[in-house]
Amino acid sequence: MSFAEVQEQIRTMPRSKRRQLLSFLTNLEREESPEWQAEIERRKTEMKQGKKISRSEAMRLLGISDNDVASAR
């Protein structure tokens, strides 16, 4: 499948599916980023030391919105 074909398929997707795809691609980029991994490890260390974060902060860091959660249900 060519890149142009992939683009055309994405254009025909419902908006909610495009948002899910965008979220997936964003997370994939983060997973492959050494800077992001270092930040996650730093935060894990802080949490082990008792410095917790809120649900909204966790969702922000992961790039998840309330709309993403609602559409996944």
N, CA, C and O of each residue as an XYZ file, in Angstrom:
292
protein
N       0.852     -1.173      0.000
C       0.000      0.000      0.000
C       0.898      1.237      0.000
O       1.833      1.329      0.796
N       0.619      2.170     -0.879
C       1.427      3.387     -0.968
C       1.020      4.382      0.126
O      -0.040      4.262      0.741
N       1.885      5.353      0.342
C       1.595      6.388      1.325
C       0.352      7.178      0.925
O      -0.457      7.547      1.777
N       0.206      7.433     -0.358
C      -0.975      8.162     -0.845
C      -2.253      7.381     -0.548
O      -3.277      7.973     -0.208
N      -2.197      6.063     -0.673
C      -3.364      5.229     -0.364
C      -3.695      5.279      1.126
O      -4.862      5.325      1.515
N      -2.662      5.268      1.942
C      -2.870      5.374      3.395
C      -3.513      6.713      3.722
O      -4.460      6.777      4.506
N      -3.001      7.779      3.123
C      -3.572      9.104      3.354
C      -5.046      9.143      2.950
O      -5.871      9.713      3.664
N      -5.372      8.549      1.827
C      -6.762      8.547      1.362
C      -7.654      7.759      2.321
O      -8.781      8.165      2.605
N      -7.148      6.643      2.811
C      -7.941      5.868      3.780
C      -8.191      6.684      5.042
O      -9.288      6.657      5.600
N      -7.179      7.402      5.486
C      -7.327      8.224      6.691
C      -8.362      9.322      6.457
O      -9.159      9.622      7.346
N      -8.355      9.918      5.274
C      -9.332     10.968      4.958
C     -10.762     10.454      5.052
O     -11.666     11.207      5.417
N     -10.977      9.193      4.732
C     -12.338      8.649      4.726
C     -12.784      8.133      6.093
O     -13.946      7.764      6.262
N     -11.879      8.103      7.066
C     -12.226      7.614      8.408
C     -13.124      8.611      9.125
O     -13.046      9.815      8.878
N     -13.970      8.113     10.006
C     -14.734      9.027     10.858
C     -13.767      9.811     11.756
O     -12.671      9.347     12.070
N     -14.195     10.980     12.149
C     -13.357     11.854     12.967
C     -12.861     11.163     14.241
O     -11.702     11.330     14.621
N     -13.710     10.402     14.891
C     -13.310      9.733     16.141
C     -12.182      8.738     15.889
O     -11.281      8.605     16.716
N     -12.222      8.039     14.759
C     -11.156      7.083     14.426
C      -9.855      7.823     14.096
O      -8.769      7.357     14.441
N      -9.969      8.972     13.430
C      -8.762      9.768     13.140
C      -8.125     10.256     14.434
O      -6.901     10.286     14.553
N      -8.961     10.641     15.411
C      -8.416     11.076     16.707
C      -7.698      9.922     17.401
O      -6.638     10.112     17.997
N      -8.278      8.731     17.320
C      -7.628      7.563     17.916
C      -6.301      7.264     17.218
O      -5.316      6.922     17.871
N      -6.279      7.393     15.912
C      -5.049      7.184     15.154
C      -3.996      8.223     15.539
O      -2.826      7.891     15.726
N      -4.414      9.466     15.653
C      -3.491     10.530     16.061
C      -2.913     10.236     17.444
O      -1.713     10.396     17.664
N      -3.753      9.813     18.358
C      -3.296      9.471     19.704
C      -2.288      8.326     19.652
O      -1.257      8.367     20.324
N      -2.589      7.312     18.857
C      -1.682      6.174     18.707
C      -0.326      6.627     18.162
O       0.715      6.247     18.697
N      -0.335      7.434     17.102
C       0.916      7.892     16.494
C       1.710      8.786     17.440
O       2.937      8.701     17.497
N       1.013      9.639     18.178
C       1.682     10.503     19.155
C       2.359      9.658     20.227
O       3.508      9.906     20.589
N       1.640      8.659     20.730
C       2.216      7.786     21.751
C       3.382      6.975     21.206
O       4.368      6.754     21.909
N       3.278      6.534     19.972
C       4.364      5.794     19.341
C       5.622      6.665     19.253
O       6.725      6.202     19.545
N       5.450      7.912     18.853
C       6.587      8.839     18.787
C       7.218      9.021     20.167
O       8.441      9.039     20.302
N       6.384      9.154     21.174
C       6.905      9.337     22.530
C       7.657      8.099     23.000
O       8.726      8.211     23.600
N       7.107      6.930     22.733
C       7.756      5.694     23.162
C       9.154      5.562     22.586
O      10.035      4.973     23.213
N       9.362      6.105     21.399
C      10.655      6.006     20.728
C      11.592      7.166     21.069
O      12.735      7.191     20.614
N      11.120      8.118     21.859
C      11.909      9.303     22.190
C      12.725      9.069     23.465
O      12.150      8.818     24.524
N      14.061      9.148     23.376
C      14.889      9.004     24.577
C      14.577     10.070     25.629
O      14.635      9.803     26.829
N      14.248     11.276     25.170
C      13.924     12.353     26.114
C      12.654     12.027     26.891
O      12.585     12.239     28.101
N      11.645     11.507     26.183
C      10.389     11.147     26.831
C      10.613     10.004     27.824
O      10.087     10.032     28.937
N      11.378      9.019     27.426
C      11.664      7.896     28.320
C      12.399      8.367     29.575
O      12.109      7.904     30.678
N      13.341      9.279     29.404
C      14.067      9.815     30.561
C      13.112     10.555     31.496
O      13.216     10.433     32.717
N      12.187     11.318     30.924
C      11.198     12.046     31.737
C      10.306     11.073     32.500
O      10.026     11.280     33.681
N       9.865     10.028     31.838
C       9.011      9.027     32.499
C       9.777      8.354     33.636
O       9.227      8.164     34.721
N      11.021      7.997     33.403
C      11.825      7.364     34.458
C      12.026      8.309     35.640
O      11.969      7.889     36.796
N      12.263      9.591     35.343
C      12.421     10.575     36.417
C      11.148     10.671     37.254
O      11.197     10.712     38.483
N      10.013     10.705     36.565
C       8.740     10.808     37.283
C       8.431      9.538     38.079
O       7.881      9.613     39.178
N       8.781      8.380     37.531
C       8.584      7.128     38.270
C       9.384      7.144     39.569
O       8.896      6.732     40.621
N      10.615      7.626     39.476
C      11.465      7.714     40.670
C      10.833      8.641     41.702
O      10.803      8.325     42.891
N      10.325      9.790     41.244
C       9.660     10.721     42.157
C       8.439     10.072     42.804
O       8.200     10.251     43.999
N       7.676      9.327     42.027
C       6.475      8.695     42.575
C       6.846      7.651     43.630
O       6.167      7.520     44.648
N       7.920      6.914     43.379
C       8.373      5.934     44.365
C       8.772      6.613     45.664
O       8.694      6.020     46.740
N       9.201      7.868     45.550
C       9.582      8.649     46.722
C       8.379      9.322     47.382
O       8.533     10.063     48.353
N       7.180      9.062     46.854
C       5.965      9.600     47.455
C       5.414     10.844     46.792
O       4.420     11.398     47.261
N       6.025     11.294     45.725
C       5.555     12.496     45.022
C       4.597     12.072     43.914
O       5.010     11.872     42.772
N       3.339     11.938     44.248
C       2.319     11.470     43.299
C       1.795     12.623     42.448
O       1.984     13.793     42.781
N       1.133     12.274     41.345
C       0.503     13.274     40.495
C      -0.984     12.978     40.393
O      -1.435     11.873     40.696
N      -1.729     13.969     39.966
C      -3.173     13.813     39.841
C      -3.523     13.070     38.551
O      -2.686     12.919     37.660
N      -4.762     12.613     38.468
C      -5.254     11.935     37.267
C      -5.156     12.852     36.057
O      -4.735     12.428     34.981
N      -5.545     14.111     36.236
C      -5.509     15.055     35.115
C      -4.078     15.299     34.647
O      -3.838     15.434     33.447
N      -3.131     15.359     35.572
C      -1.731     15.523     35.189
C      -1.226     14.283     34.448
O      -0.494     14.404     33.466
N      -1.606     13.114     34.906
C      -1.203     11.873     34.231
C      -1.771     11.826     32.817
O      -1.067     11.465     31.873
N      -3.035     12.188     32.672
C      -3.649     12.183     31.349
C      -2.966     13.195     30.440
O      -2.752     12.915     29.260
N      -2.621     14.365     30.967
C      -1.935     15.382     30.175
C      -0.581     14.866     29.696
O      -0.221     15.047     28.533
N       0.161     14.233     30.581
C       1.476     13.710     30.225
C       1.386     12.620     29.156
O       2.268     12.500     28.305
N       0.328     11.839     29.208
C       0.146     10.757     28.239
C      -0.542     11.209     26.965
O      -0.669     10.441     26.011
N      -0.986     12.457     26.952
C      -1.652     12.976     25.765
C      -3.054     12.434     25.580
O      -3.534     12.307     24.454
N      -3.708     12.117     26.679
C      -5.061     11.563     26.634
C      -6.045     12.622     27.108
O      -5.841     13.244     28.151
N      -7.096     12.823     26.353
C      -8.125     13.783     26.758
C      -9.347     13.030     27.275
O      -9.469     11.820     27.083
N     -10.240     13.751     27.926
C     -11.484     13.135     28.377
C     -12.284     12.612     27.189
O     -12.987     11.608     27.305
N     -12.176     13.293     26.045
C     -12.853     12.829     24.831
C     -12.311     11.482     24.377
O     -13.075     10.623     23.937
N     -10.987     11.287     24.481
C     -10.385     10.007     24.109
C     -10.927      8.881     24.990
O     -11.227      7.788     24.508
N     -11.045      9.164     26.278
C     -11.546      8.163     27.227
C     -12.994      7.832     26.905
O     -13.381      6.663     26.891
N     -13.799      8.865     26.644
C     -15.215      8.657     26.342
C     -15.407      7.887     25.041
O     -16.278      7.021     24.955
N     -14.593      8.200     24.020
C     -14.768      7.525     22.729
C     -14.254      6.096     22.761
O     -14.650      5.284     21.924
N     -13.377      5.768     23.710
C     -12.852      4.407     23.819
C     -13.862      3.458     24.469
O     -13.723      2.239     24.368
N     -14.861      4.008     25.126
C     -15.839      3.167     25.829
C     -16.849      2.624     24.919
O     -17.743      1.897     25.352
